[in-house]
Amino acid sequence: MKAVLYLRVSTSEQTTDNQLPALEAYAASKGYKVADIYQEQVSAWASGRQVELRRLMDDCQNSRKPEVLLVYDLSRLSRQGIACVLNLIELFKVYGVKVVSVCEAWTETEGPMKELLFAVFAWAAQYESRIKSERTLAGLARAKAAGKKLGRPTGAKDKEKRNRRGYLLRYAGVAKKRGLKNRGAIQNVSR
């Protein structure tokens, strides 16, 4: 059976090194022939920016169609909630591709409960993501209240040159929305 692997991490600081061996071992244990590996380093909330997922979808529509899509767990597909995950699963089903999760063994079964379980696990992934965000914000608020300076350390430099024009235009848009007076530099750049 022809299979493809889809791996995703949320940031460029993270790595897919934990997911790949597990997926390869699972594929080997089932006798799947791995045809391709799709790897993303983008947040599951960054809809429209998941280039590899889009490439996978294109390949599923064309002649490179796999029979099985292996993911480490369903949250690697998306954390955007029930509708998004069910839409993705249904789309793969239309293409004739079975989605299998290494961590959720029930994804290999058939039956009426499978769709309900997809919904429950999608909700859990979205809820987990929301809780992590709330904890991060609470930690930042606590650090700020304790007088800790947040943000980039003084004197730190980016490795790449910033696109100053884009920043100023974005700031001008924020200032306009908030009713703030635009500074002269912003007005000059936006012309």
C-alpha positions in Angstrom: 0.0 0.0 0.0 1.3 3.5 -0.9 1.5 5.8 2.0 2.7 9.4 2.6 3.8 11.0 5.9 2.7 14.4 7.1 4.7 16.0 9.9 4.1 19.4 11.4 5.6 21.5 14.1 4.4 24.9 15.1 7.6 26.9 15.0 11.0 26.9 13.3 12.6 26.3 16.8 10.8 22.9 17.0 11.8 19.8 15.0 9.9 16.9 13.5 12.6 14.5 14.7 10.2 12.9 17.2 7.5 12.3 14.7 9.5 10.9 11.8 10.9 7.7 13.4 7.5 6.8 14.8 5.8 7.3 11.5 8.4 5.3 9.6 8.3 2.5 12.1 4.5 2.4 11.9 4.6 2.3 8.1 7.1 -0.5 8.1 5.0 -2.5 10.7 2.0 -2.2 8.4 3.9 -3.0 5.2 3.2 0.5 3.7 5.6 1.8 1.1 6.4 5.4 2.0 6.1 7.4 -1.3 6.7 10.9 0.1 7.2 12.9 3.3 5.6 16.3 3.8 7.1 18.4 6.6 5.8 21.8 7.9 7.2 24.3 10.4 4.1 26.4 10.8 1.4 26.9 13.3 -1.8 24.8 12.8 -3.7 28.2 13.2 -1.8 29.6 10.2 -4.5 28.6 7.7 -3.5 29.2 4.1 0.2 29.2 5.0 0.6 25.4 5.2 2.4 25.0 2.0 3.1 21.3 2.4 -0.5 20.5 3.3 -1.5 22.3 0.1 1.1 20.3 -1.9 -0.2 17.1 -0.3 -3.8 18.0 -1.4 -2.6 18.7 -4.9 -0.8 15.4 -5.1 -3.9 13.6 -3.8 -5.9 15.1 -6.7 -3.3 14.1 -9.3 -1.6 10.9 -10.3 0.7 10.8 -7.2 -2.3 9.9 -5.0 -1.4 7.8 -2.0 -3.8 5.2 -0.4 -2.9 6.2 3.2 -1.9 9.4 4.9 0.0 8.8 8.1 0.2 11.5 10.8 1.7 11.3 14.3 -1.6 12.5 15.8 -4.6 14.4 14.5 -3.5 17.7 16.0 -0.6 17.7 13.4 -3.3 18.1 10.7 -5.0 21.1 12.4 -5.9 22.6 15.7 -8.5 24.8 14.2 -11.4 22.8 15.6 -14.0 20.2 14.6 -15.1 21.7 11.3 -11.6 22.1 9.9 -10.4 18.6 10.9 -13.6 17.0 9.6 -13.4 18.9 6.3 -9.8 17.7 5.9 -10.7 14.1 6.7 -13.7 14.2 4.3 -11.6 15.8 1.5 -9.0 13.0 1.9 -11.8 10.5 1.9 -13.2 12.0 -1.4 -9.7 11.6 -2.9 -9.6 8.0 -1.8 -7.0 8.5 0.9 -7.4 7.0 4.4 -6.1 9.2 7.2 -4.3 7.2 9.9 -2.9 8.5 13.2 -0.1 6.7 15.0 -1.2 7.9 18.4 -5.0 7.3 17.8 -5.3 3.6 16.8 -9.0 3.9 16.3 -8.4 5.9 13.0 -7.7 2.5 11.3 -11.1 1.1 12.3 -14.4 1.6 10.4 -17.8 2.3 11.7 -20.2 5.0 12.7 -18.3 6.1 15.8 -15.2 7.1 13.8 -16.6 10.5 12.7 -17.6 11.2 16.3 -14.1 10.4 17.5 -12.6 12.6 14.9 -14.8 15.5 16.2 -13.9 14.8 19.8 -10.2 14.6 19.2 -10.3 17.8 17.0 -12.1 19.6 19.8 -9.5 18.4 22.3 -6.6 19.7 20.1 -8.3 23.1 19.7 -9.0 23.3 23.5 -5.4 22.3 24.3 -4.1 25.0 22.0 -6.4 27.6 23.6 -5.3 26.6 27.1 -1.6 26.9 26.2 -2.3 30.4 24.8 -4.1 31.4 28.0 -1.2 30.1 30.1 1.3 31.9 28.0 -0.6 35.2 28.3 -1.0 34.7 32.1 2.7 34.1 32.4 3.6 37.2 30.4 1.2 39.3 32.6 2.7 37.9 35.8 6.2 38.6 34.6 5.2 42.2 33.5 3.6 42.8 36.9 6.7 41.6 38.6 8.6 44.3 36.7 10.4 42.0 34.3 11.2 43.6 30.9 9.5 41.7 28.1 10.5 41.6 24.5 13.8 41.7 22.7 16.9 42.3 24.9 18.5 45.7 24.6 21.2 45.6 21.9 19.9 42.4 20.3 20.1 42.5 16.5 18.2 40.6 13.9 20.3 38.4 11.6 18.2 39.7 8.6 17.5 43.3 7.7 14.0 44.3 8.6 11.6 45.5 6.0 11.1 48.9 7.6 8.5 50.1 5.1 6.2 47.1 5.8 6.5 47.7 9.6 5.6 51.4 9.2 2.7 50.7 7.0 1.3 48.1 9.4 1.8 50.5 12.3 0.1 53.2 10.3 -2.9 50.9 9.8 -3.0 50.1 13.6 -2.7 53.8 14.4 -5.5 54.6 12.0 -7.8 52.0 13.6 -7.1 53.2 17.1 -7.6 56.9 16.1 -4.0 57.8 16.8 -2.3 60.6 15.1 0.1 59.4 12.3 3.7 60.4 12.6 5.4 62.2 9.7 7.7 59.2 9.0 4.7 57.0 8.6 3.0 59.4 6.3 6.1 59.7 4.1 6.5 55.9 3.8 2.9 55.2 3.0 2.9 57.6 0.0 
